[in-house]
Amino acid sequence: MDAALARSETIKSQDAATRAAREMAVSAGRRPDPVLRLSLNNLPIEGPMRYSLTGERMTMRSVEIMQSFTGSEKRQARSLRYEREAEFASSTRSMQGSKLLAQTARAWFDRYFQEQMLELLQLQREEADRVKEAVESAYRSGRSSQADVLIAHTAIARIDDRLHEARADFSNANALLRRWVGDVASQPLGLLPKIDRTRLVESQLNDDLDRHPDIAVMNARERVALADVEIAKQERSADWSWSLMYSKRGNQYGDMVSLGASIPLQWDQARKQDRELVARLERVEQVRSEREEMRRERLFEVQRLLASWRSGLSRLADYDKTLIPLASERVQALEAAFRGGKAPLAAIFDAQRMVVDTQLERLRIQKQAAAWWADLEYLIPQNQSGHGPTASAPNQPTQEQKP
């Protein structure tokens, strides 16, 4: 899983967004930059003193410094808003990381079970080859018919056709795993983790759901909206600006100093600043309602996942206990009947194909149950990394029994 996280450009982009917001938080907490203004005032352009800098007493060369003073509470509110935006980016990273881990685990399981299916069909092909050779030997000695030979060749052709499909599925599964983990996908797969237990306990589902990545993102959005509300409150207090100007005149005239203050007149505060504050408050209510709706939806999705996962485990138990043993016993019974001349060869091939089909169906059910397990296991982020199956899965201490 570390390889998938390290390779993800989406995760890197959210890390960059988090860093950018935190840098902006520092900048927003500072006072506005002072403004330096250089000016030439009252320069005559007509008459005998035109374009003279010193002849006219009203002509002044001025240097002015202006500074806007933003209150500390307003600056803190602006800085906090970017801190909340950084938390939002971090929550988004966590959400995307959880989805990435689940998708990577699904790809790992897909590759694993496609490999198992391919091996199972190859074993069936080898067994069919042995039967074909025995039938051809019996035909040459006159103990079997040409129809039995044709049946054996037809069965092998059908297996070969399924092998072509299985190899294509395996290639696609390997390409999907490579999409998430890169060259690590070429390493041998490790042990299959136990999928019959999950960290998500239904009795604690409501508490766990509060840590759901999507809910965490909505919580972060609410904090951003609340920070916007605080900024709107602070904007009701206007920023004052002060200026100091030094003016140089001709040598025969005295220099001058000017002081100034700029005060924004919020004369329509009820329709401007107050309306903006109300809009920000409504935004908070919007986010809260969206979060509650999302929480209900995610609760249903998790409950459905749990039900589907448990159903898959129950079906696997039925296959192991009943369906696969019955299919194997049927093959044994037909083989005994064939040796006694009471069953045709085609019936044996059909029974063997039924065994393989039953085992393949079990693998498909196990793959789907593993996918549901991955969605549940990686739904709630963990503090530690590297949990779960990887391309080599070196940290998996247990292995499920293969069918």
Residue, then its C-alpha position, 0 to 999 in steps of 0.5 A: m500500500d505504501a507504493a500506491l500512496a507514494r505513486s499517487e499524484t492525487i495524494k501529492s496534489q493534496d499535500a501541495a494544497t495543504r502546504a499552500a494553505r498554511e503558507m497563506a495562513v502566515s501571510a494573511g496574519r500580517r499587516p498590509d504592506p505600506v505604500l510609497r507614493l512619489s508625486l510632482n504636484n502643481l507643475p506649471i506648464e504655461g507662462p514664463m515659469r513653465y516646467s520649472l520645478t523651483g520657480e512656482r511656490m506651489t510646485m512640490r516634489s512629494v514623498e508620501i508613505m501610507q499604511s493601512f491598519t487592520g485589526s489583530e482580530k481581523r487578521q487572525a480571522r483571515s489567517l484562521r480561514y486558511e488554516r481551516e482550508a489546510e485542514f480541508a485539504s488534509s481531510t480530502r487527502s485522507m478521503q482520497g487515500s482511503k479510496l486509493l487503498a481500497q482500489t489498490a486492495r481490490a486490484w490486488f485481490d483481482r490479480y490474486f483470484q484471476e491467477q487462482m482461476l488460471e491455475l485451476l483451468q490449467l490443472q483441468r487441462e492436464e487432467a483432460d489430457r491424461v483422460k484423452e491419452a487413456v481413451e486413445s490407448a483404449y481405442r487403439s486396443g479396441r476397448s473404446s469407440q471413436a466417439d469417445v476419442l472425439i468427446a475427449h478432444t472436444a472437452i480439451a478444446r472447450i478448456d483451451d477456449r476458457l484458458h484463452e479468456a482466463r489469460a486475458d482476464f489475468s493480463n487485465a488484472n495485472a495491468l490494473l494492479r500496475r496502474w496503482v503500484g507501478d513496477v511493484a506489481s511484477q513481484p510475486l503476490g504474498l499471502l492472502p489475508k483473512i477476509d472473514r473479519t474486519r475492523l469495522v464493527e457494526s455495534q460501533l458503526n455510528d461512532d466509526l461513521d463519524r470518522h468516515p473520510d467523506i464525513a470528515v471532509m464535510n466537517a472540514r467544510e463546515r469549519v471553513a464556512l464558520a471561518d468565513v462567518e468570522i471574517a464577515k463579522q470582522e469586515r463590519s469594522a473598516d480598516w483605517s489608513w494613515s499617511l505622511m507626506y513630505s513636500k519639497r519646494g524651491n529653495q526660496y520657499g519652505d518645505m511642507v509636511s502633510l498628515g492624512a487619514s482614510i476611513p471607509l464609510q460603511w454607510d449601507q451596512a445593513r444591505k452590504q456587510d450584514r447581508e454578507l454575514v447572513a449569506r455566510l451563516e446560510r452557507v454554514e447551514q447548507v454544509r450541515s444539511e449536506r453533511e447530515e444527508m451524506r451521513r445517512e447515505r454512507l450509513f446505508e452504504v456501509q450496512r449494505l456492504l456488511a450484509s453483502w460481505r457476510s452473505g458472501l462468507s456464508r456462500l463460501a461456507d456452503y460451497d466448502k461444506t456441500l457443493i464442492p464435495l457433492a460435485s467431486e463425489r459425482v465424478q467418482a461415482l461416474e468414473a466407477a460406473f464408466r469402468g463397469g460399462k454403466a455410464p458414458l465417457a461424456a458424463i464423466f467429462d460433464a461431471q469434471r467440468m461441473v467440479v471446475d465450474t463449482q470451484l471457479e464460482r467459489l473463487r468468484i464469490q471469494k473475490q467479490a467478498a474480498a472486494w467488499w472486505a477491502d471497502l470495509e477495511y479501508l473505509i476508516p483511515q488508520n494511523q499506521s501505513g502499509h496495512g493490508p495486501t500489497a504486491s508482495a504482501p510481506n506483512q500478512p501472517t495468515q493465509e486462507q486455504k485455497p479451493 
